[in-house]
Amino acid sequence: MPLHEGADAKDGRQHLSVNPFYGEADPVAGMATAPPRHTLPDGPTAPRAAYQLVHDELMLDGNSRLNLATFVTTWMEPHADVLMAECRDKNMIDKDEYPRTADLEQRCVAMLADLWHAPDPTAAVGCSTTGSSEACMLAGMALKRRWSRANADRYPARARPNLVMGANVQVCWEKFCTFWEVEARQVPMRGDRFHLDGESAAALCDENTIGVVAVLGSTFDGSYEPVAEICAALDGLQERTGLNIPVHVDAASGGMIAPFLDPDLVWDFQLPRVASVNTSGHKYGLVYPGVGWALWRDRQALPEELVFHVDYLGGDMPTFALNFSRPGAQVVAQYYTFLRLGRDGYRAVQQTTRDVARSLADRIGALGDFRLLTRGDELPVFAFTTADGVTDFDVFDVSRRMRERGWLLPAYTFPPDREDLSVLRIVCRNGFSHDLSDLFVADLERLLPELRAQGGPLGGRAGRDTAFHH
């Protein structure tokens, strides 16, 4: 989350602006004066007035349904809204007090273990998290602990442990390496290769490597990393050197796409080298934020010493998490969605989303002003840049101008060594329909004549004000 430094020194206004209609007749419950902006008010505010003040400020947020940058779910059925409201007071950690909620969590783990071809779904272990970032941290901790246990006799004298990944990983992996003192060995992008491959991964591994992270669905362009190829390269490395390097699959998005739309793709626990997998329930799992899932193929993959057994709330409750108290509503919503859709329902929803992405990509490619990097045929996500020869505008101009029409269209520069490449990216989610994509294309087509008449990009590097960051 962003860090805030308190009141803006440039803001001379110390109080919120209050519409007189918001006041109450009761001078105690009402608002004789406007509440302060950056300090607690001296007394209570009437509930209707407090609601209206907050509601009015939130009107300036963007429309989440038009946010083409976010992967998170922005629409659920009214029935799910009701269930979540009924469970918002339940603490997920208190399994003795809320045993049915705890049971629903375990059912979800079992369903995912089956979906991801765990050798024995009943033996797979897993947990819900606040999102994929926490799930990745837990998976990384397990990798490091397994490596340190295997090297306990030599560990104090050894070099710093390392984790191999592509430069396209989500920032949570860089956080993990920083927080847990692990060297992040990142494979840079090369030419038209925008993610990790088997040869590059194996080349960076040594006796200090705790694991390799493969991403099933890069946030930069929506492409799958070749998990089977990476595992095969590590198999070859073990044959040559004896190094047995486990793989974690960061399937934050692809873990809820590939099983339904790409059933023949081998990427999960079918590969013996895959020790753990995570996904985001609040992305293509179709649940509001925040819920994620982390699974290990068996109990040997998750060191027991990382699991805490807590009994002060009643009973023996094993827990593996970075936090403690958290709401149970999202877990309930995940189970509802699994129950509501089933395999066929998920397949229909995800196929529709991919169809929208592919159709939209083709239409943008046909405009002639853009070059597609991906086409939405893996994740329902695609990236594109300006076509060769387009000099009157750049991707940042497109992003800025589309924002004027309500569309949040991210523009960003690729990581090393393709920092010369700047792209736009569209994430298609459930709720982004063919009708909305028609409106998007119509707005883009309406805007292009103005962009072509600019005579050159307006801002350059200094003008990149899209406020989007990986």
C-alpha positions as CSV (number, residue, x, y, z in Angstrom):
1,M,0.0,0.0,0.0
2,P,1.2,3.6,-0.5
3,L,2.9,5.4,2.3
4,H,1.4,8.7,3.3
5,E,3.3,11.5,5.1
6,G,0.3,13.2,6.7
7,A,-1.2,16.5,5.7
8,D,-0.1,18.2,2.5
9,A,1.8,21.3,3.5
10,K,0.6,23.0,0.3
11,D,-3.0,22.5,1.3
12,G,-4.1,25.6,3.1
13,R,-7.6,24.3,3.8
14,Q,-7.8,22.6,7.2
15,H,-11.5,21.6,7.1
16,L,-13.8,19.7,4.8
17,S,-16.3,21.8,2.8
18,V,-19.8,21.1,4.1
19,N,-23.1,21.5,2.2
20,P,-25.6,23.2,4.6
21,F,-28.1,20.5,3.6
22,Y,-26.0,17.9,5.4
23,G,-26.5,19.5,8.8
24,E,-28.8,18.1,11.5
25,A,-31.3,19.9,13.6
26,D,-29.8,18.4,16.8
27,P,-26.8,20.7,17.6
28,V,-25.0,17.8,19.3
29,A,-25.5,15.2,16.5
30,G,-25.4,17.8,13.8
31,M,-22.5,19.8,12.3
32,A,-22.2,23.3,13.6
33,T,-18.7,23.5,12.1
34,A,-17.0,21.5,9.3
35,P,-15.0,18.5,10.5
36,P,-11.2,18.8,10.3
37,R,-9.4,17.1,7.4
38,H,-6.3,15.7,9.1
39,T,-7.2,15.4,12.8
40,L,-9.9,13.6,14.6
41,P,-13.0,15.8,15.2
42,D,-13.7,16.8,18.8
43,G,-17.1,15.1,18.8
44,P,-19.3,12.8,16.7
45,T,-20.7,13.5,13.3
46,A,-24.3,12.5,12.3
47,P,-24.2,9.2,10.4
48,R,-26.0,10.6,7.4
49,A,-23.7,13.6,7.2
50,A,-20.5,11.4,7.6
51,Y,-21.7,9.1,4.9
52,Q,-22.5,11.9,2.5
53,L,-19.1,13.5,3.1
54,V,-17.2,10.3,2.3
55,H,-19.5,9.4,-0.5
56,D,-18.9,12.8,-2.2
57,E,-15.2,12.5,-2.0
58,L,-15.2,9.0,-3.5
59,M,-17.1,10.3,-6.5
60,L,-13.7,11.5,-7.8
61,D,-12.4,8.0,-8.0
62,G,-12.3,6.4,-11.4
63,N,-15.0,4.0,-12.5
64,S,-13.7,0.5,-11.7
65,R,-15.5,-1.1,-14.6
66,L,-13.6,1.1,-17.0
67,N,-10.3,0.4,-15.4
68,L,-8.3,-1.6,-18.0
69,A,-5.2,-1.6,-15.8
70,T,-6.4,-3.7,-12.9
71,F,-6.6,-7.5,-12.8
72,V,-8.8,-7.6,-9.7
73,T,-12.5,-8.4,-9.9
74,T,-14.8,-5.4,-10.2
75,W,-18.2,-7.1,-10.4
76,M,-19.9,-9.9,-8.5
77,E,-23.5,-11.1,-8.3
78,P,-25.9,-9.6,-5.8
79,H,-26.1,-12.9,-4.0
80,A,-22.3,-12.8,-3.4
81,D,-22.7,-9.3,-2.1
82,V,-25.3,-10.5,0.4
83,L,-23.1,-13.4,1.6
84,M,-20.1,-11.1,2.0
85,A,-22.1,-8.7,4.0
86,E,-23.3,-11.5,6.3
87,C,-19.7,-12.6,6.9
88,R,-17.9,-9.3,7.2
89,D,-17.7,-9.6,11.0
90,K,-16.1,-13.0,10.9
91,N,-12.4,-13.3,11.7
92,M,-10.9,-15.9,9.5
93,I,-8.2,-16.8,12.1
94,D,-10.9,-17.8,14.7
95,K,-11.6,-21.2,13.4
96,D,-13.0,-22.5,16.6
97,E,-15.6,-19.8,16.7
98,Y,-16.4,-20.0,13.0
99,P,-15.9,-23.6,12.1
100,R,-18.1,-23.6,9.0
101,T,-16.1,-20.7,7.5
102,A,-12.9,-22.7,8.3
103,D,-14.4,-25.7,6.6
104,L,-15.2,-23.7,3.5
105,E,-11.6,-22.6,3.3
106,Q,-10.4,-26.2,3.4
107,R,-12.9,-27.2,0.7
108,C,-11.5,-24.5,-1.5
109,V,-8.0,-25.8,-0.9
110,A,-9.1,-29.3,-1.8
111,M,-10.9,-28.0,-5.0
112,L,-7.8,-26.1,-6.1
113,A,-5.5,-29.1,-5.4
114,D,-7.8,-31.3,-7.6
115,L,-7.9,-28.5,-10.3
116,W,-4.1,-28.3,-10.3
117,H,-3.5,-32.0,-10.5
118,A,-1.9,-32.6,-7.1
119,P,-0.7,-36.2,-6.9
120,D,-3.0,-36.7,-3.9
121,P,-5.4,-33.8,-3.4
122,T,-6.1,-35.0,0.1
123,A,-2.4,-34.8,0.9
124,A,-1.9,-31.4,-0.6
125,V,-1.6,-28.5,1.9
126,G,-2.6,-24.9,1.4
127,C,-4.2,-21.9,2.9
128,S,-6.1,-18.7,1.9
129,T,-4.2,-15.4,2.0
130,T,-5.0,-11.8,1.6
131,G,-3.9,-12.0,-2.0
132,S,-1.2,-13.4,-4.3
133,S,1.5,-11.2,-2.8
134,E,1.1,-12.8,0.6
135,A,0.9,-16.2,-1.0
136,C,4.1,-15.6,-2.9
137,M,5.8,-14.5,0.3
138,L,4.8,-17.8,2.0
139,A,5.9,-19.9,-0.9
140,G,9.3,-18.1,-0.9
141,M,9.7,-18.6,2.8
142,A,9.1,-22.4,2.3
143,L,11.6,-22.5,-0.5
144,K,14.2,-20.8,1.6
145,R,13.6,-22.9,4.7
146,R,13.8,-26.1,2.7
147,W,17.1,-25.0,1.2
148,S,18.6,-24.0,4.5
149,R,17.5,-27.3,6.1
150,A,19.2,-29.2,3.3
151,N,22.4,-27.3,3.7
152,A,22.3,-26.9,7.5
153,D,25.8,-28.2,7.9
154,R,27.3,-25.7,5.5
155,Y,24.8,-22.8,5.5
156,P,26.7,-20.4,7.8
157,A,29.7,-20.4,5.6
158,R,27.8,-20.3,2.3
159,A,27.0,-17.4,0.0
160,R,23.7,-15.6,0.2
161,P,20.8,-17.7,-1.1
162,N,19.3,-16.7,-4.4
163,L,16.0,-17.0,-6.2
164,V,15.9,-17.1,-10.0
165,M,13.1,-15.3,-11.9
166,G,12.4,-13.2,-15.0
167,A,12.6,-9.4,-14.9
168,N,8.8,-9.4,-15.6
169,V,7.8,-10.8,-12.1
170,Q,5.4,-8.9,-10.0
171,V,7.0,-6.6,-7.4
172,C,6.0,-8.9,-4.5
173,W,9.0,-11.2,-5.5
174,E,11.4,-8.3,-5.2
175,K,9.9,-7.5,-1.8
176,F,10.3,-11.1,-0.7
177,C,14.0,-11.1,-1.7
178,T,14.6,-7.8,0.1
179,F,12.7,-8.7,3.3
180,W,14.1,-12.2,3.6
181,E,17.6,-11.4,2.5
182,V,17.6,-13.4,-0.7
183,E,19.5,-12.4,-3.9
184,A,17.0,-11.8,-6.7
185,R,18.6,-13.2,-9.9
186,Q,16.5,-11.8,-12.7
187,V,16.7,-12.8,-16.3
188,P,16.5,-9.6,-18.4
189,M,14.2,-9.4,-21.4
190,R,15.9,-10.0,-24.8
191,G,14.5,-8.9,-28.2
192,D,11.0,-10.4,-28.5
193,R,11.5,-12.7,-25.4
194,F,9.6,-10.9,-22.7
195,H,9.8,-13.5,-20.0
196,L,11.8,-16.4,-18.5
197,D,12.7,-19.4,-20.5
198,G,14.3,-22.7,-19.5
199,E,17.8,-22.2,-20.7
200,S,18.1,-18.7,-19.1
201,A,16.7,-20.0,-15.8
202,A,19.1,-23.0,-15.6
203,A,22.0,-20.8,-16.4
204,L,21.5,-18.7,-13.3
205,C,21.1,-21.6,-10.9
206,D,23.8,-22.8,-8.5
207,E,24.1,-24.5,-5.2
208,N,22.7,-21.4,-3.4
209,T,19.5,-21.3,-5.5
210,I,16.4,-21.9,-3.3
211,G,14.1,-22.1,-6.3
212,V,12.9,-20.8,-9.7
213,V,9.8,-18.7,-10.0
214,A,7.8,-19.3,-13.2
215,V,4.9,-16.9,-14.0
216,L,1.7,-18.3,-15.5
217,G,0.5,-15.0,-17.0
218,S,2.9,-12.1,-17.1
219,T,1.4,-8.8,-16.0
220,F,3.5,-7.0,-18.6
221,D,1.9,-8.7,-21.7
222,G,-0.4,-11.5,-20.5
223,S,1.8,-14.3,-21.8
224,Y,2.4,-17.6,-20.1
225,E,6.0,-18.6,-19.2
226,P,6.9,-22.1,-20.4
227,V,6.7,-23.9,-17.1
228,A,7.3,-27.4,-18.5
229,E,10.3,-26.1,-20.5
230,I,11.7,-24.5,-17.4
231,C,11.2,-27.7,-15.4
232,A,12.8,-29.8,-18.2
233,A,15.9,-27.5,-18.2
234,L,16.2,-27.9,-14.4
235,D,15.9,-31.7,-14.9
236,G,18.9,-31.5,-17.2
237,L,20.7,-29.4,-14.8
238,Q,20.2,-32.0,-12.0
239,E,21.5,-34.7,-14.3
240,R,24.6,-32.7,-15.0
241,T,25.3,-31.3,-11.6
242,G,23.2,-33.0,-9.0
243,L,21.4,-29.7,-8.1
244,N,17.8,-30.3,-7.4
245,I,16.1,-26.9,-7.8
246,P,12.3,-26.7,-7.0
247,V,9.9,-24.5,-9.0
248,H,7.2,-22.3,-7.7
249,V,4.5,-21.3,-10.2
250,D,3.1,-17.8,-9.7
251,A,-0.2,-18.4,-11.2
252,A,-1.9,-15.3,-9.8
253,S,-4.0,-15.0,-12.9
254,G,-3.3,-18.0,-15.1
255,G,-4.1,-20.5,-12.3
256,M,-7.8,-19.7,-12.9
257,I,-7.6,-19.4,-16.7
258,A,-5.4,-22.3,-17.9
259,P,-7.3,-25.2,-16.2
260,F,-10.5,-24.2,-18.0
261,L,-9.3,-22.8,-21.3
262,D,-6.0,-24.6,-21.9
263,P,-6.6,-28.1,-20.3
264,D,-3.7,-29.7,-22.3
265,L,-1.1,-27.2,-21.1
266,V,1.1,-28.9,-18.5
267,W,2.2,-26.3,-15.9
268,D,1.0,-27.4,-12.5
269,F,1.6,-30.3,-10.0
270,Q,1.7,-32.7,-13.0
271,L,5.3,-31.6,-13.2
272,P,7.2,-33.3,-10.3
273,R,9.5,-30.3,-9.9
274,V,6.6,-27.9,-9.1
275,A,6.6,-27.7,-5.3
276,S,4.0,-24.9,-4.9
277,V,1.5,-22.8,-6.7
278,N,-0.4,-19.6,-5.9
279,T,-3.3,-17.8,-7.4
280,S,-5.4,-14.8,-6.7
281,G,-9.0,-15.5,-5.9
282,H,-9.7,-11.8,-6.4
283,K,-8.4,-11.8,-10.0
284,Y,-9.7,-14.5,-12.4
285,G,-11.0,-16.4,-9.4
286,L,-13.8,-13.9,-9.8
287,V,-14.0,-12.7,-6.1
288,Y,-13.7,-9.1,-4.8
289,P,-10.3,-8.3,-3.2
290,G,-8.7,-9.5,-1.2
291,V,-8.2,-13.3,-1.2
292,G,-5.4,-15.4,-2.5
293,W,-4.4,-19.1,-2.3
294,A,-1.1,-20.9,-1.7
295,L,-0.8,-24.6,-2.2
296,W,2.1,-27.1,-1.8
297,R,2.1,-30.5,-3.5
298,D,2.5,-32.3,-0.1
299,R,3.5,-31.8,3.5
300,Q,7.2,-32.3,2.7
301,A,7.1,-29.2,0.5
302,L,6.0,-27.0,3.4
303,P,8.4,-27.3,6.4
304,E,6.4,-27.9,9.5
305,E,8.4,-25.4,11.6
306,L,6.8,-22.6,9.6
307,V,3.3,-23.6,10.7
308,F,2.2,-22.1,14.0
309,H,-0.3,-23.9,16.2
310,V,-2.4,-21.4,18.1
311,D,-4.8,-22.4,20.9
312,Y,-5.7,-19.2,22.7
313,L,-8.9,-18.8,20.7
314,G,-9.9,-22.4,21.4
315,G,-8.7,-25.6,19.9
316,D,-5.5,-26.3,18.0
317,M,-5.4,-24.2,14.9
318,P,-2.4,-24.5,12.6
319,T,-1.8,-21.2,10.8
320,F,0.7,-20.2,8.1
321,A,0.3,-16.5,7.3
322,L,2.1,-13.2,7.5
323,N,-0.8,-11.6,9.3
324,F,-3.3,-12.9,11.8
325,S,-6.8,-11.4,11.9
326,R,-8.5,-11.0,8.6
327,P,-12.0,-11.1,7.2
328,G,-13.6,-14.4,6.3
329,A,-16.1,-12.9,3.8
330,Q,-13.8,-13.3,0.8
331,V,-13.2,-16.9,1.5
332,V,-16.9,-17.5,1.7
333,A,-17.3,-15.6,-1.6
334,Q,-14.7,-17.8,-3.2
335,Y,-16.5,-21.0,-2.1
336,Y,-19.8,-19.5,-3.4
337,T,-18.2,-18.8,-6.7
338,F,-16.8,-22.3,-7.0
339,L,-20.2,-23.7,-6.1
340,R,-22.1,-21.3,-8.3
341,L,-20.1,-21.8,-11.5
342,G,-18.4,-25.2,-11.4
343,R,-16.0,-26.2,-14.1
344,D,-18.4,-25.5,-17.0
345,G,-19.4,-22.1,-15.6
346,Y,-15.8,-21.0,-15.1
347,R,-15.0,-22.2,-18.6
348,A,-17.9,-20.2,-20.1
349,V,-17.0,-17.0,-18.2
350,Q,-13.3,-17.2,-19.0
351,Q,-13.9,-18.1,-22.6
352,T,-16.1,-15.1,-23.0
353,T,-13.4,-12.9,-21.5
354,R,-10.7,-14.3,-23.8
355,D,-13.0,-13.9,-26.8
356,V,-13.5,-10.2,-25.9
357,A,-9.7,-9.7,-25.5
358,R,-8.9,-11.4,-28.8
359,S,-11.6,-9.5,-30.7
360,L,-10.5,-6.2,-29.2
361,A,-6.8,-6.9,-29.9
362,D,-7.6,-7.7,-33.6
363,R,-9.6,-4.4,-33.9
364,I,-6.8,-2.3,-32.4
365,G,-4.3,-4.0,-34.6
366,A,-6.4,-3.3,-37.7
367,L,-6.3,0.5,-37.0
368,G,-2.8,0.7,-38.4
369,D,-1.5,3.0,-35.7
370,F,-0.5,0.2,-33.3
371,R,1.6,-3.0,-33.2
372,L,0.4,-5.9,-31.1
373,L,2.9,-7.6,-28.8
374,T,0.4,-10.2,-27.6
375,R,-3.2,-11.0,-28.7
376,G,-5.0,-12.0,-25.5
377,D,-4.9,-15.7,-26.4
378,E,-3.3,-16.8,-23.1
379,L,-4.4,-14.5,-20.3
380,P,-7.3,-12.3,-21.6
381,V,-4.7,-9.5,-21.6
382,F,-2.7,-8.0,-24.4
383,A,-0.1,-5.3,-24.9
384,F,0.5,-3.1,-27.8
385,T,2.7,-0.2,-28.8
386,T,2.7,2.4,-31.6
387,A,3.4,1.1,-35.0
388,D,6.7,1.6,-36.8
389,G,6.7,5.0,-38.4
390,V,4.2,6.6,-36.0
391,T,5.9,9.8,-34.7
392,D,3.1,12.2,-34.0
393,F,2.2,10.6,-30.6
394,D,3.3,7.9,-28.2
395,V,1.6,5.5,-25.9
396,F,1.6,8.0,-23.0
397,D,-0.3,10.4,-25.1
398,V,-2.9,7.7,-25.9
399,S,-3.2,6.8,-22.2
400,R,-3.6,10.4,-21.1
401,R,-6.2,11.3,-23.7
402,M,-8.3,8.1,-23.1
403,R,-8.4,9.0,-19.5
404,E,-10.3,12.1,-20.5
405,R,-13.0,9.8,-21.7
406,G,-13.1,7.8,-18.5
407,W,-10.9,4.9,-19.6
408,L,-8.0,4.0,-17.3
409,L,-5.5,2.6,-19.9
410,P,-2.1,2.0,-18.5
411,A,1.1,3.0,-20.4
412,Y,4.5,1.9,-19.1
413,T,8.0,1.0,-20.0
414,F,9.3,-2.6,-20.1
415,P,12.0,-3.6,-17.6
416,P,15.7,-4.3,-18.4
417,D,16.9,-4.8,-21.1
418,R,13.9,-3.6,-23.1
419,E,13.5,-0.2,-21.5
420,D,13.4,1.1,-25.1
421,L,9.9,-0.4,-25.4
422,S,6.9,1.4,-24.0
423,V,3.4,-0.1,-24.3
424,L,-0.2,0.1,-23.5
425,R,-1.9,-2.9,-21.9
426,I,-5.6,-3.9,-21.7
427,V,-6.8,-6.4,-19.1
428,C,-10.2,-7.9,-20.0
429,R,-12.2,-9.2,-17.0
430,N,-15.6,-10.6,-16.4
431,G,-17.9,-7.6,-16.8
432,F,-15.9,-6.0,-19.6
433,S,-18.3,-7.0,-22.4
434,H,-18.2,-6.8,-26.2
435,D,-20.5,-3.7,-25.8
436,L,-17.9,-2.0,-23.6
437,S,-15.1,-3.0,-26.0
438,D,-17.1,-1.4,-28.8
439,L,-17.3,1.8,-26.9
440,F,-13.6,1.7,-26.2
441,V,-12.7,1.3,-29.8
442,A,-15.1,4.0,-30.8
443,D,-13.5,6.4,-28.4
444,L,-10.0,5.5,-29.6
445,E,-11.0,6.0,-33.2
446,R,-12.5,9.3,-32.4
447,L,-9.3,10.4,-30.7
448,L,-6.8,9.2,-33.3
449,P,-7.2,12.1,-35.7
450,E,-6.3,14.6,-32.9
451,L,-3.3,12.5,-32.0
452,R,-2.1,12.2,-35.6
453,A,-2.2,16.0,-35.8
454,Q,0.0,16.6,-32.8
455,G,3.2,16.7,-34.7
456,G,5.0,14.8,-32.0
457,P,4.7,13.3,-28.5
458,L,3.6,16.0,-26.0
459,G,5.3,15.0,-22.8
460,G,8.3,12.7,-23.5
461,R,9.6,11.1,-20.4
462,A,8.8,14.1,-18.2
463,G,5.2,13.9,-19.3
464,R,4.4,10.3,-18.3
465,D,1.7,11.1,-15.9
466,T,-0.4,8.0,-16.2
467,A,0.2,7.1,-12.6
468,F,0.6,3.4,-13.5
469,H,3.4,1.3,-12.0
470,H,4.0,-2.4,-11.9
